[in-house]
Amino acid sequence: MNEPAAGTGALRVSVDLDRCCGAGSCVRSAPDVFDQDDDTGVVVLLDPAPAPEHAASVREALHLCSVGAITLDQS
């Protein structure tokens, strides 16, 4: 999967808009980081560098994304 080991570094989130199917699992898991386009349903990344307190919800969103559109990088 597209997930690094948990650590103390900065979390960077990216999404592959071409893979997104608009299921909305990411929005339900991490609404401070993800939203959905009202017209297409495709994910909108609100915060590509979320604060550490959002790490758990972003990881949950990654696991729930059925098409693997979310990528995490932690340095």
PDB file of N, H, CA, C and O in Angstrom:
ATOM      1  N   MET A   1       0.840  -1.176   0.000  1.00  0.00           N
ATOM      2  CA  MET A   1       0.000   0.000   0.000  1.00  0.00           C
ATOM      3  C   MET A   1       0.882   1.234   0.000  1.00  0.00           C
ATOM      4  O   MET A   1       2.100   1.114   0.128  1.00  0.00           O
ATOM      5  N   ASN A   2       0.305   2.408  -0.139  1.00  0.00           N
ATOM      6  H   ASN A   2      -0.685   2.505  -0.242  1.00  0.00           H
ATOM      7  CA  ASN A   2       1.032   3.658  -0.260  1.00  0.00           C
ATOM      8  C   ASN A   2       1.227   4.335   1.089  1.00  0.00           C
ATOM      9  O   ASN A   2       0.961   5.530   1.219  1.00  0.00           O
ATOM     10  N   GLU A   3       1.682   3.604   2.088  1.00  0.00           N
ATOM     11  H   GLU A   3       1.898   2.633   1.983  1.00  0.00           H
ATOM     12  CA  GLU A   3       1.782   4.171   3.422  1.00  0.00           C
ATOM     13  C   GLU A   3       3.164   3.953   4.017  1.00  0.00           C
ATOM     14  O   GLU A   3       3.662   2.827   4.021  1.00  0.00           O
ATOM     15  N   PRO A   4       3.792   5.011   4.520  1.00  0.00           N
ATOM     16  CA  PRO A   4       5.065   4.868   5.195  1.00  0.00           C
ATOM     17  C   PRO A   4       4.858   4.422   6.635  1.00  0.00           C
ATOM     18  O   PRO A   4       3.742   4.462   7.153  1.00  0.00           O
ATOM     19  N   ALA A   5       5.918   4.007   7.262  1.00  0.00           N
ATOM     20  H   ALA A   5       6.825   3.975   6.842  1.00  0.00           H
ATOM     21  CA  ALA A   5       5.854   3.657   8.676  1.00  0.00           C
ATOM     22  C   ALA A   5       5.546   4.909   9.479  1.00  0.00           C
ATOM     23  O   ALA A   5       5.939   6.012   9.101  1.00  0.00           O
ATOM     24  N   ALA A   6       4.844   4.734  10.583  1.00  0.00           N
ATOM     25  H   ALA A   6       4.525   3.837  10.890  1.00  0.00           H
ATOM     26  CA  ALA A   6       4.513   5.860  11.444  1.00  0.00           C
ATOM     27  C   ALA A   6       5.791   6.456  12.000  1.00  0.00           C
ATOM     28  O   ALA A   6       6.730   5.727  12.322  1.00  0.00           O
ATOM     29  N   GLY A   7       5.835   7.756  12.113  1.00  0.00           N
ATOM     30  H   GLY A   7       5.073   8.348  11.852  1.00  0.00           H
ATOM     31  CA  GLY A   7       7.023   8.419  12.620  1.00  0.00           C
ATOM     32  C   GLY A   7       6.671   9.808  13.090  1.00  0.00           C
ATOM     33  O   GLY A   7       5.499  10.155  13.239  1.00  0.00           O
ATOM     34  N   THR A   8       7.695  10.594  13.321  1.00  0.00           N
ATOM     35  H   THR A   8       8.647  10.312  13.200  1.00  0.00           H
ATOM     36  CA  THR A   8       7.466  11.932  13.836  1.00  0.00           C
ATOM     37  C   THR A   8       7.642  13.006  12.781  1.00  0.00           C
ATOM     38  O   THR A   8       7.480  14.190  13.076  1.00  0.00           O
ATOM     39  N   GLY A   9       7.973  12.615  11.547  1.00  0.00           N
ATOM     40  H   GLY A   9       8.105  11.653  11.308  1.00  0.00           H
ATOM     41  CA  GLY A   9       8.198  13.593  10.485  1.00  0.00           C
ATOM     42  C   GLY A   9       6.920  14.206   9.974  1.00  0.00           C
ATOM     43  O   GLY A   9       5.819  13.813  10.358  1.00  0.00           O
ATOM     44  N   ALA A  10       7.088  15.178   9.097  1.00  0.00           N
ATOM     45  H   ALA A  10       7.983  15.497   8.785  1.00  0.00           H
ATOM     46  CA  ALA A  10       5.955  15.865   8.490  1.00  0.00           C
ATOM     47  C   ALA A  10       5.192  14.906   7.576  1.00  0.00           C
ATOM     48  O   ALA A  10       5.790  14.124   6.837  1.00  0.00           O
ATOM     49  N   LEU A  11       3.898  14.979   7.637  1.00  0.00           N
ATOM     50  H   LEU A  11       3.412  15.614   8.237  1.00  0.00           H
ATOM     51  CA  LEU A  11       3.034  14.140   6.816  1.00  0.00           C
ATOM     52  C   LEU A  11       2.689  14.907   5.547  1.00  0.00           C
ATOM     53  O   LEU A  11       2.260  16.059   5.610  1.00  0.00           O
ATOM     54  N   ARG A  12       2.877  14.268   4.392  1.00  0.00           N
ATOM     55  H   ARG A  12       3.226  13.332   4.341  1.00  0.00           H
ATOM     56  CA  ARG A  12       2.513  14.841   3.093  1.00  0.00           C
ATOM     57  C   ARG A  12       1.500  13.922   2.437  1.00  0.00           C
ATOM     58  O   ARG A  12       1.718  12.713   2.348  1.00  0.00           O
ATOM     59  N   VAL A  13       0.411  14.479   1.986  1.00  0.00           N
ATOM     60  H   VAL A  13       0.234  15.461   2.059  1.00  0.00           H
ATOM     61  CA  VAL A  13      -0.670  13.714   1.376  1.00  0.00           C
ATOM     62  C   VAL A  13      -0.794  14.126  -0.084  1.00  0.00           C
ATOM     63  O   VAL A  13      -0.700  15.306  -0.418  1.00  0.00           O
ATOM     64  N   SER A  14      -1.003  13.143  -0.942  1.00  0.00           N
ATOM     65  H   SER A  14      -1.079  12.184  -0.670  1.00  0.00           H
ATOM     66  CA  SER A  14      -1.325  13.447  -2.331  1.00  0.00           C
ATOM     67  C   SER A  14      -2.431  12.499  -2.774  1.00  0.00           C
ATOM     68  O   SER A  14      -2.623  11.431  -2.194  1.00  0.00           O
ATOM     69  N   VAL A  15      -3.144  12.904  -3.797  1.00  0.00           N
ATOM     70  H   VAL A  15      -2.988  13.772  -4.268  1.00  0.00           H
ATOM     71  CA  VAL A  15      -4.217  12.070  -4.331  1.00  0.00           C
ATOM     72  C   VAL A  15      -4.077  11.979  -5.847  1.00  0.00           C
ATOM     73  O   VAL A  15      -3.642  12.922  -6.508  1.00  0.00           O
ATOM     74  N   ASP A  16      -4.452  10.833  -6.372  1.00  0.00           N
ATOM     75  H   ASP A  16      -4.806  10.067  -5.834  1.00  0.00           H
ATOM     76  CA  ASP A  16      -4.474  10.613  -7.812  1.00  0.00           C
ATOM     77  C   ASP A  16      -5.914  10.816  -8.266  1.00  0.00           C
ATOM     78  O   ASP A  16      -6.755   9.930  -8.114  1.00  0.00           O
ATOM     79  N   LEU A  17      -6.181  11.976  -8.816  1.00  0.00           N
ATOM     80  H   LEU A  17      -5.498  12.695  -8.938  1.00  0.00           H
ATOM     81  CA  LEU A  17      -7.548  12.323  -9.207  1.00  0.00           C
ATOM     82  C   LEU A  17      -8.097  11.399 -10.282  1.00  0.00           C
ATOM     83  O   LEU A  17      -9.306  11.187 -10.364  1.00  0.00           O
ATOM     84  N   ASP A  18      -7.211  10.848 -11.106  1.00  0.00           N
ATOM     85  H   ASP A  18      -6.228  11.021 -11.040  1.00  0.00           H
ATOM     86  CA  ASP A  18      -7.661   9.929 -12.153  1.00  0.00           C
ATOM     87  C   ASP A  18      -8.129   8.593 -11.581  1.00  0.00           C
ATOM     88  O   ASP A  18      -8.943   7.907 -12.199  1.00  0.00           O
ATOM     89  N   ARG A  19      -7.628   8.221 -10.417  1.00  0.00           N
ATOM     90  H   ARG A  19      -6.967   8.778  -9.914  1.00  0.00           H
ATOM     91  CA  ARG A  19      -8.031   6.961  -9.786  1.00  0.00           C
ATOM     92  C   ARG A  19      -9.268   7.111  -8.911  1.00  0.00           C
ATOM     93  O   ARG A  19     -10.000   6.143  -8.704  1.00  0.00           O
ATOM     94  N   CYS A  20      -9.505   8.302  -8.399  1.00  0.00           N
ATOM     95  H   CYS A  20      -8.910   9.088  -8.567  1.00  0.00           H
ATOM     96  CA  CYS A  20     -10.601   8.532  -7.459  1.00  0.00           C
ATOM     97  C   CYS A  20     -11.932   8.140  -8.089  1.00  0.00           C
ATOM     98  O   CYS A  20     -12.240   8.521  -9.218  1.00  0.00           O
ATOM     99  N   CYS A  21     -12.718   7.367  -7.331  1.00  0.00           N
ATOM    100  H   CYS A  21     -12.468   7.058  -6.414  1.00  0.00           H
ATOM    101  CA  CYS A  21     -14.034   6.937  -7.821  1.00  0.00           C
ATOM    102  C   CYS A  21     -15.168   7.696  -7.131  1.00  0.00           C
ATOM    103  O   CYS A  21     -16.340   7.461  -7.426  1.00  0.00           O
ATOM    104  N   GLY A  22     -14.824   8.611  -6.210  1.00  0.00           N
ATOM    105  H   GLY A  22     -13.872   8.803  -5.971  1.00  0.00           H
ATOM    106  CA  GLY A  22     -15.837   9.439  -5.574  1.00  0.00           C
ATOM    107  C   GLY A  22     -16.648   8.758  -4.487  1.00  0.00           C
ATOM    108  O   GLY A  22     -17.760   9.188  -4.184  1.00  0.00           O
ATOM    109  N   ALA A  23     -16.105   7.699  -3.896  1.00  0.00           N
ATOM    110  H   ALA A  23     -15.202   7.349  -4.143  1.00  0.00           H
ATOM    111  CA  ALA A  23     -16.838   6.980  -2.850  1.00  0.00           C
ATOM    112  C   ALA A  23     -17.019   7.813  -1.585  1.00  0.00           C
ATOM    113  O   ALA A  23     -18.005   7.631  -0.870  1.00  0.00           O
ATOM    114  N   GLY A  24     -16.098   8.716  -1.296  1.00  0.00           N
ATOM    115  H   GLY A  24     -15.297   8.864  -1.877  1.00  0.00           H
ATOM    116  CA  GLY A  24     -16.240   9.612  -0.159  1.00  0.00           C
ATOM    117  C   GLY A  24     -15.733   9.091   1.166  1.00  0.00           C
ATOM    118  O   GLY A  24     -15.907   9.754   2.189  1.00  0.00           O
ATOM    119  N   SER A  25     -15.118   7.935   1.184  1.00  0.00           N
ATOM    120  H   SER A  25     -14.977   7.396   0.354  1.00  0.00           H
ATOM    121  CA  SER A  25     -14.603   7.384   2.444  1.00  0.00           C
ATOM    122  C   SER A  25     -13.561   8.309   3.071  1.00  0.00           C
ATOM    123  O   SER A  25     -13.507   8.451   4.293  1.00  0.00           O
ATOM    124  N   CYS A  26     -12.746   8.928   2.246  1.00  0.00           N
ATOM    125  H   CYS A  26     -12.790   8.813   1.254  1.00  0.00           H
ATOM    126  CA  CYS A  26     -11.708   9.815   2.767  1.00  0.00           C
ATOM    127  C   CYS A  26     -12.323  11.036   3.443  1.00  0.00           C
ATOM    128  O   CYS A  26     -11.824  11.495   4.470  1.00  0.00           O
ATOM    129  N   VAL A  27     -13.391  11.554   2.879  1.00  0.00           N
ATOM    130  H   VAL A  27     -13.797  11.181   2.045  1.00  0.00           H
ATOM    131  CA  VAL A  27     -14.054  12.728   3.441  1.00  0.00           C
ATOM    132  C   VAL A  27     -14.668  12.398   4.793  1.00  0.00           C
ATOM    133  O   VAL A  27     -14.591  13.194   5.729  1.00  0.00           O
ATOM    134  N   ARG A  28     -15.271  11.233   4.889  1.00  0.00           N
ATOM    135  H   ARG A  28     -15.333  10.586   4.128  1.00  0.00           H
ATOM    136  CA  ARG A  28     -15.863  10.819   6.169  1.00  0.00           C
ATOM    137  C   ARG A  28     -14.791  10.554   7.223  1.00  0.00           C
ATOM    138  O   ARG A  28     -15.017  10.795   8.409  1.00  0.00           O
ATOM    139  N   SER A  29     -13.639  10.065   6.806  1.00  0.00           N
ATOM    140  H   SER A  29     -13.455   9.869   5.843  1.00  0.00           H
ATOM    141  CA  SER A  29     -12.562   9.745   7.748  1.00  0.00           C
ATOM    142  C   SER A  29     -11.775  10.971   8.179  1.00  0.00           C
ATOM    143  O   SER A  29     -11.417  11.101   9.349  1.00  0.00           O
ATOM    144  N   ALA A  30     -11.504  11.866   7.245  1.00  0.00           N
ATOM    145  H   ALA A  30     -11.795  11.761   6.294  1.00  0.00           H
ATOM    146  CA  ALA A  30     -10.653  13.023   7.529  1.00  0.00           C
ATOM    147  C   ALA A  30     -11.218  14.281   6.856  1.00  0.00           C
ATOM    148  O   ALA A  30     -10.649  14.768   5.879  1.00  0.00           O
ATOM    149  N   PRO A  31     -12.316  14.801   7.365  1.00  0.00           N
ATOM    150  CA  PRO A  31     -12.969  15.946   6.720  1.00  0.00           C
ATOM    151  C   PRO A  31     -12.157  17.235   6.757  1.00  0.00           C
ATOM    152  O   PRO A  31     -12.446  18.161   5.999  1.00  0.00           O
ATOM    153  N   ASP A  32     -11.154  17.314   7.616  1.00  0.00           N
ATOM    154  H   ASP A  32     -10.919  16.562   8.232  1.00  0.00           H
ATOM    155  CA  ASP A  32     -10.293  18.500   7.643  1.00  0.00           C
ATOM    156  C   ASP A  32      -9.233  18.453   6.551  1.00  0.00           C
ATOM    157  O   ASP A  32      -8.586  19.459   6.261  1.00  0.00           O
ATOM    158  N   VAL A  33      -9.057  17.280   5.948  1.00  0.00           N
ATOM    159  H   VAL A  33      -9.582  16.462   6.183  1.00  0.00           H
ATOM    160  CA  VAL A  33      -8.007  17.093   4.943  1.00  0.00           C
ATOM    161  C   VAL A  33      -8.596  16.882   3.553  1.00  0.00           C
ATOM    162  O   VAL A  33      -8.010  17.313   2.559  1.00  0.00           O
ATOM    163  N   PHE A  34      -9.754  16.220   3.474  1.00  0.00           N
ATOM    164  H   PHE A  34     -10.230  15.870   4.281  1.00  0.00           H
ATOM    165  CA  PHE A  34     -10.365  15.888   2.187  1.00  0.00           C
ATOM    166  C   PHE A  34     -11.775  16.450   2.080  1.00  0.00           C
ATOM    167  O   PHE A  34     -12.483  16.587   3.077  1.00  0.00           O
ATOM    168  N   ASP A  35     -12.168  16.769   0.862  1.00  0.00           N
ATOM    169  H   ASP A  35     -11.594  16.657   0.052  1.00  0.00           H
ATOM    170  CA  ASP A  35     -13.540  17.149   0.542  1.00  0.00           C
ATOM    171  C   ASP A  35     -13.855  16.520  -0.810  1.00  0.00           C
ATOM    172  O   ASP A  35     -13.004  15.856  -1.403  1.00  0.00           O
ATOM    173  N   GLN A  36     -15.061  16.726  -1.292  1.00  0.00           N
ATOM    174  H   GLN A  36     -15.752  17.265  -0.810  1.00  0.00           H
ATOM    175  CA  GLN A  36     -15.452  16.215  -2.604  1.00  0.00           C
ATOM    176  C   GLN A  36     -15.982  17.347  -3.459  1.00  0.00           C
ATOM    177  O   GLN A  36     -16.671  18.244  -2.974  1.00  0.00           O
ATOM    178  N   ASP A  37     -15.650  17.293  -4.735  1.00  0.00           N
ATOM    179  H   ASP A  37     -15.089  16.564  -5.129  1.00  0.00           H
ATOM    180  CA  ASP A  37     -16.181  18.249  -5.693  1.00  0.00           C
ATOM    181  C   ASP A  37     -17.688  18.030  -5.808  1.00  0.00           C
ATOM    182  O   ASP A  37     -18.138  16.901  -6.008  1.00  0.00           O
ATOM    183  N   ASP A  38     -18.456  19.085  -5.686  1.00  0.00           N
ATOM    184  H   ASP A  38     -18.091  20.002  -5.524  1.00  0.00           H
ATOM    185  CA  ASP A  38     -19.916  18.974  -5.723  1.00  0.00           C
ATOM    186  C   ASP A  38     -20.436  18.454  -7.062  1.00  0.00           C
ATOM    187  O   ASP A  38     -21.475  17.796  -7.106  1.00  0.00           O
ATOM    188  N   ASP A  39     -19.738  18.738  -8.131  1.00  0.00           N
ATOM    189  H   ASP A  39     -18.894  19.273  -8.094  1.00  0.00           H
ATOM    190  CA  ASP A  39     -20.205  18.334  -9.456  1.00  0.00           C
ATOM    191  C   ASP A  39     -19.767  16.930  -9.849  1.00  0.00           C
ATOM    192  O   ASP A  39     -20.556  16.160 -10.396  1.00  0.00           O
ATOM    193  N   THR A  40     -18.505  16.594  -9.570  1.00  0.00           N
ATOM    194  H   THR A  40     -17.863  17.219  -9.126  1.00  0.00           H
ATOM    195  CA  THR A  40     -17.961  15.311 -10.041  1.00  0.00           C
ATOM    196  C   THR A  40     -17.873  14.243  -8.959  1.00  0.00           C
ATOM    197  O   THR A  40     -17.812  13.053  -9.265  1.00  0.00           O
ATOM    198  N   GLY A  41     -17.865  14.658  -7.699  1.00  0.00           N
ATOM    199  H   GLY A  41     -17.915  15.625  -7.450  1.00  0.00           H
ATOM    200  CA  GLY A  41     -17.693  13.710  -6.601  1.00  0.00           C
ATOM    201  C   GLY A  41     -16.251  13.338  -6.346  1.00  0.00           C
ATOM    202  O   GLY A  41     -15.959  12.621  -5.389  1.00  0.00           O
ATOM    203  N   VAL A  42     -15.342  13.811  -7.181  1.00  0.00           N
ATOM    204  H   VAL A  42     -15.579  14.394  -7.958  1.00  0.00           H
ATOM    205  CA  VAL A  42     -13.917  13.494  -7.047  1.00  0.00           C
ATOM    206  C   VAL A  42     -13.342  14.219  -5.833  1.00  0.00           C
ATOM    207  O   VAL A  42     -13.764  15.324  -5.494  1.00  0.00           O
ATOM    208  N   VAL A  43     -12.387  13.586  -5.199  1.00  0.00           N
ATOM    209  H   VAL A  43     -12.044  12.688  -5.474  1.00  0.00           H
ATOM    210  CA  VAL A  43     -11.761  14.137  -4.005  1.00  0.00           C
ATOM    211  C   VAL A  43     -11.119  15.493  -4.275  1.00  0.00           C
ATOM    212  O   VAL A  43     -10.577  15.745  -5.351  1.00  0.00           O
ATOM    213  N   VAL A  44     -11.197  16.361  -3.261  1.00  0.00           N
ATOM    214  H   VAL A  44     -11.637  16.156  -2.387  1.00  0.00           H
ATOM    215  CA  VAL A  44     -10.508  17.647  -3.252  1.00  0.00           C
ATOM    216  C   VAL A  44      -9.593  17.603  -2.033  1.00  0.00           C
ATOM    217  O   VAL A  44     -10.061  17.429  -0.908  1.00  0.00           O
ATOM    218  N   LEU A  45      -8.309  17.759  -2.253  1.00  0.00           N
ATOM    219  H   LEU A  45      -7.929  17.900  -3.167  1.00  0.00           H
ATOM    220  CA  LEU A  45      -7.339  17.748  -1.158  1.00  0.00           C
ATOM    221  C   LEU A  45      -7.291  19.139  -0.543  1.00  0.00           C
ATOM    222  O   LEU A  45      -6.815  20.085  -1.171  1.00  0.00           O
ATOM    223  N   LEU A  46      -7.779  19.260   0.674  1.00  0.00           N
ATOM    224  H   LEU A  46      -8.165  18.491   1.184  1.00  0.00           H
ATOM    225  CA  LEU A  46      -7.823  20.549   1.358  1.00  0.00           C
ATOM    226  C   LEU A  46      -6.494  20.909   1.992  1.00  0.00           C
ATOM    227  O   LEU A  46      -6.136  22.084   2.069  1.00  0.00           O
ATOM    228  N   ASP A  47      -5.754  19.893   2.451  1.00  0.00           N
ATOM    229  H   ASP A  47      -6.045  18.938   2.388  1.00  0.00           H
ATOM    230  CA  ASP A  47      -4.520  20.143   3.189  1.00  0.00           C
ATOM    231  C   ASP A  47      -3.480  19.080   2.858  1.00  0.00           C
ATOM    232  O   ASP A  47      -3.528  17.986   3.419  1.00  0.00           O
ATOM    233  N   PRO A  48      -2.538  19.375   1.956  1.00  0.00           N
ATOM    234  CA  PRO A  48      -1.527  18.387   1.581  1.00  0.00           C
ATOM    235  C   PRO A  48      -0.474  18.147   2.666  1.00  0.00           C
ATOM    236  O   PRO A  48       0.311  17.203   2.576  1.00  0.00           O
ATOM    237  N   ALA A  49      -0.459  18.997   3.684  1.00  0.00           N
ATOM    238  H   ALA A  49      -1.097  19.764   3.758  1.00  0.00           H
ATOM    239  CA  ALA A  49       0.495  18.838   4.788  1.00  0.00           C
ATOM    240  C   ALA A  49      -0.248  18.991   6.113  1.00  0.00           C
ATOM    241  O   ALA A  49      -0.047  19.969   6.833  1.00  0.00           O
ATOM    242  N   PRO A  50      -1.114  18.014   6.433  1.00  0.00           N
ATOM    243  CA  PRO A  50      -1.932  18.146   7.644  1.00  0.00           C
ATOM    244  C   PRO A  50      -1.101  18.098   8.930  1.00  0.00           C
ATOM    245  O   PRO A  50      -0.013  17.523   8.974  1.00  0.00           O
ATOM    246  N   ALA A  51      -1.647  18.712   9.952  1.00  0.00           N
ATOM    247  H   ALA A  51      -2.530  19.179   9.916  1.00  0.00           H
ATOM    248  CA  ALA A  51      -1.019  18.715  11.271  1.00  0.00           C
ATOM    249  C   ALA A  51      -0.968  17.298  11.831  1.00  0.00           C
ATOM    250  O   ALA A  51      -1.773  16.446  11.453  1.00  0.00           O
ATOM    251  N   PRO A  52      -0.023  17.049  12.730  1.00  0.00           N
ATOM    252  CA  PRO A  52       0.137  15.704  13.291  1.00  0.00           C
ATOM    253  C   PRO A  52      -1.134  15.111  13.897  1.00  0.00           C
ATOM    254  O   PRO A  52      -1.307  13.893  13.880  1.00  0.00           O
ATOM    255  N   GLU A  53      -2.011  15.933  14.422  1.00  0.00           N
ATOM    256  H   GLU A  53      -1.870  16.923  14.436  1.00  0.00           H
ATOM    257  CA  GLU A  53      -3.237  15.409  15.043  1.00  0.00           C
ATOM    258  C   GLU A  53      -4.192  14.791  14.011  1.00  0.00           C
ATOM    259  O   GLU A  53      -5.145  14.109  14.388  1.00  0.00           O
ATOM    260  N   HIS A  54      -3.948  15.021  12.733  1.00  0.00           N
ATOM    261  H   HIS A  54      -3.174  15.575  12.427  1.00  0.00           H
ATOM    262  CA  HIS A  54      -4.779  14.423  11.683  1.00  0.00           C
ATOM    263  C   HIS A  54      -4.185  13.136  11.105  1.00  0.00           C
ATOM    264  O   HIS A  54      -4.798  12.508  10.241  1.00  0.00           O
ATOM    265  N   ALA A  55      -3.025  12.749  11.562  1.00  0.00           N
ATOM    266  H   ALA A  55      -2.527  13.260  12.263  1.00  0.00           H
ATOM    267  CA  ALA A  55      -2.330  11.592  10.986  1.00  0.00           C
ATOM    268  C   ALA A  55      -3.169  10.319  11.051  1.00  0.00           C
ATOM    269  O   ALA A  55      -3.238   9.585  10.066  1.00  0.00           O
ATOM    270  N   ALA A  56      -3.796  10.045  12.170  1.00  0.00           N
ATOM    271  H   ALA A  56      -3.740  10.642  12.971  1.00  0.00           H
ATOM    272  CA  ALA A  56      -4.577   8.805  12.308  1.00  0.00           C
ATOM    273  C   ALA A  56      -5.767   8.787  11.352  1.00  0.00           C
ATOM    274  O   ALA A  56      -6.054   7.759  10.738  1.00  0.00           O
ATOM    275  N   SER A  57      -6.456   9.913  11.223  1.00  0.00           N
ATOM    276  H   SER A  57      -6.223  10.748  11.721  1.00  0.00           H
ATOM    277  CA  SER A  57      -7.624   9.938  10.330  1.00  0.00           C
ATOM    278  C   SER A  57      -7.201   9.862   8.865  1.00  0.00           C
ATOM    279  O   SER A  57      -7.915   9.278   8.049  1.00  0.00           O
ATOM    280  N   VAL A  58      -6.052  10.443   8.519  1.00  0.00           N
ATOM    281  H   VAL A  58      -5.473  10.918   9.181  1.00  0.00           H
ATOM    282  CA  VAL A  58      -5.554  10.340   7.149  1.00  0.00           C
ATOM    283  C   VAL A  58      -5.149   8.905   6.836  1.00  0.00           C
ATOM    284  O   VAL A  58      -5.413   8.413   5.739  1.00  0.00           O
ATOM    285  N   ARG A  59      -4.520   8.238   7.775  1.00  0.00           N
ATOM    286  H   ARG A  59      -4.306   8.637   8.667  1.00  0.00           H
ATOM    287  CA  ARG A  59      -4.157   6.824   7.580  1.00  0.00           C
ATOM    288  C   ARG A  59      -5.405   5.959   7.421  1.00  0.00           C
ATOM    289  O   ARG A  59      -5.418   5.026   6.618  1.00  0.00           O
ATOM    290  N   GLU A  60      -6.439   6.264   8.176  1.00  0.00           N
ATOM    291  H   GLU A  60      -6.428   7.022   8.828  1.00  0.00           H
ATOM    292  CA  GLU A  60      -7.703   5.532   8.030  1.00  0.00           C
ATOM    293  C   GLU A  60      -8.276   5.760   6.629  1.00  0.00           C
ATOM    294  O   GLU A  60      -8.747   4.822   5.985  1.00  0.00           O
ATOM    295  N   ALA A  61      -8.234   7.006   6.164  1.00  0.00           N
ATOM    296  H   ALA A  61      -7.851   7.768   6.687  1.00  0.00           H
ATOM    297  CA  ALA A  61      -8.726   7.317   4.819  1.00  0.00           C
ATOM    298  C   ALA A  61      -7.950   6.538   3.769  1.00  0.00           C
ATOM    299  O   ALA A  61      -8.542   6.030   2.817  1.00  0.00           O
ATOM    300  N   LEU A  62      -6.644   6.438   3.926  1.00  0.00           N
ATOM    301  H   LEU A  62      -6.163   6.851   4.699  1.00  0.00           H
ATOM    302  CA  LEU A  62      -5.823   5.676   2.995  1.00  0.00           C
ATOM    303  C   LEU A  62      -6.272   4.226   2.949  1.00  0.00           C
ATOM    304  O   LEU A  62      -6.423   3.651   1.871  1.00  0.00           O
ATOM    305  N   HIS A  63      -6.486   3.636   4.115  1.00  0.00           N
ATOM    306  H   HIS A  63      -6.363   4.103   4.991  1.00  0.00           H
ATOM    307  CA  HIS A  63      -6.902   2.229   4.183  1.00  0.00           C
ATOM    308  C   HIS A  63      -8.305   1.998   3.618  1.00  0.00           C
ATOM    309  O   HIS A  63      -8.585   0.934   3.066  1.00  0.00           O
ATOM    310  N   LEU A  64      -9.170   2.975   3.754  1.00  0.00           N
ATOM    311  H   LEU A  64      -8.942   3.840   4.203  1.00  0.00           H
ATOM    312  CA  LEU A  64     -10.542   2.829   3.281  1.00  0.00           C
ATOM    313  C   LEU A  64     -10.709   3.130   1.793  1.00  0.00           C
ATOM    314  O   LEU A  64     -11.725   2.774   1.196  1.00  0.00           O
ATOM    315  N   CYS A  65      -9.719   3.781   1.196  1.00  0.00           N
ATOM    316  H   CYS A  65      -8.894   4.071   1.680  1.00  0.00           H
ATOM    317  CA  CYS A  65      -9.819   4.126  -0.224  1.00  0.00           C
ATOM    318  C   CYS A  65      -9.729   2.853  -1.061  1.00  0.00           C
ATOM    319  O   CYS A  65      -8.674   2.225  -1.142  1.00  0.00           O
ATOM    320  N   SER A  66     -10.834   2.485  -1.674  1.00  0.00           N
ATOM    321  H   SER A  66     -11.691   2.995  -1.608  1.00  0.00           H
ATOM    322  CA  SER A  66     -10.920   1.215  -2.393  1.00  0.00           C
ATOM    323  C   SER A  66     -10.110   1.187  -3.687  1.00  0.00           C
ATOM    324  O   SER A  66      -9.841   0.112  -4.224  1.00  0.00           O
ATOM    325  N   VAL A  67      -9.722   2.349  -4.191  1.00  0.00           N
ATOM    326  H   VAL A  67      -9.941   3.222  -3.755  1.00  0.00           H
ATOM    327  CA  VAL A  67      -8.975   2.398  -5.452  1.00  0.00           C
ATOM    328  C   VAL A  67      -7.530   2.835  -5.275  1.00  0.00           C
ATOM    329  O   VAL A  67      -6.806   2.975  -6.261  1.00  0.00           O
ATOM    330  N   GLY A  68      -7.097   3.052  -4.041  1.00  0.00           N
ATOM    331  H   GLY A  68      -7.685   2.938  -3.240  1.00  0.00           H
ATOM    332  CA  GLY A  68      -5.703   3.420  -3.785  1.00  0.00           C
ATOM    333  C   GLY A  68      -5.320   4.777  -4.332  1.00  0.00           C
ATOM    334  O   GLY A  68      -4.201   4.954  -4.814  1.00  0.00           O
ATOM    335  N   ALA A  69      -6.227   5.743  -4.268  1.00  0.00           N
ATOM    336  H   ALA A  69      -7.135   5.599  -3.877  1.00  0.00           H
ATOM    337  CA  ALA A  69      -5.948   7.064  -4.818  1.00  0.00           C
ATOM    338  C   ALA A  69      -5.153   7.962  -3.873  1.00  0.00           C
ATOM    339  O   ALA A  69      -4.668   9.015  -4.289  1.00  0.00           O
ATOM    340  N   ILE A  70      -5.012   7.566  -2.618  1.00  0.00           N
ATOM    341  H   ILE A  70      -5.406   6.711  -2.280  1.00  0.00           H
ATOM    342  CA  ILE A  70      -4.330   8.393  -1.623  1.00  0.00           C
ATOM    343  C   ILE A  70      -2.915   7.864  -1.392  1.00  0.00           C
ATOM    344  O   ILE A  70      -2.702   6.661  -1.238  1.00  0.00           O
ATOM    345  N   THR A  71      -1.968   8.777  -1.372  1.00  0.00           N
ATOM    346  H   THR A  71      -2.142   9.754  -1.497  1.00  0.00           H
ATOM    347  CA  THR A  71      -0.578   8.430  -1.082  1.00  0.00           C
ATOM    348  C   THR A  71      -0.090   9.272   0.078  1.00  0.00           C
ATOM    349  O   THR A  71      -0.352  10.474   0.136  1.00  0.00           O
ATOM    350  N   LEU A  72       0.621   8.639   1.004  1.00  0.00           N
ATOM    351  H   LEU A  72       0.833   7.663   0.956  1.00  0.00           H
ATOM    352  CA  LEU A  72       1.212   9.342   2.138  1.00  0.00           C
ATOM    353  C   LEU A  72       2.715   9.263   2.053  1.00  0.00           C
ATOM    354  O   LEU A  72       3.284   8.245   1.660  1.00  0.00           O
ATOM    355  N   ASP A  73       3.344  10.353   2.429  1.00  0.00           N
ATOM    356  H   ASP A  73       2.882  11.180   2.749  1.00  0.00           H
ATOM    357  CA  ASP A  73       4.791  10.402   2.534  1.00  0.00           C
ATOM    358  C   ASP A  73       5.102  11.065   3.856  1.00  0.00           C
ATOM    359  O   ASP A  73       4.615  12.157   4.150  1.00  0.00           O
ATOM    360  N   GLN A  74       5.911  10.401   4.644  1.00  0.00           N
ATOM    361  H   GLN A  74       6.307   9.514   4.406  1.00  0.00           H
ATOM    362  CA  GLN A  74       6.286  10.977   5.929  1.00  0.00           C
ATOM    363  C   GLN A  74       7.784  11.008   6.021  1.00  0.00           C
ATOM    364  O   GLN A  74       8.441   9.968   5.972  1.00  0.00           O
ATOM    365  N   SER A  75       8.336  12.213   6.156  1.00  0.00           N
ATOM    366  H   SER A  75       7.802  13.057   6.196  1.00  0.00           H
ATOM    367  CA  SER A  75       9.785  12.348   6.211  1.00  0.00           C
ATOM    368  C   SER A  75      10.257  12.842   7.547  1.00  0.00           C
ATOM    369  O   SER A  75      11.459  13.009   7.755  1.00  0.00           O
TER     370      SER A  75
END
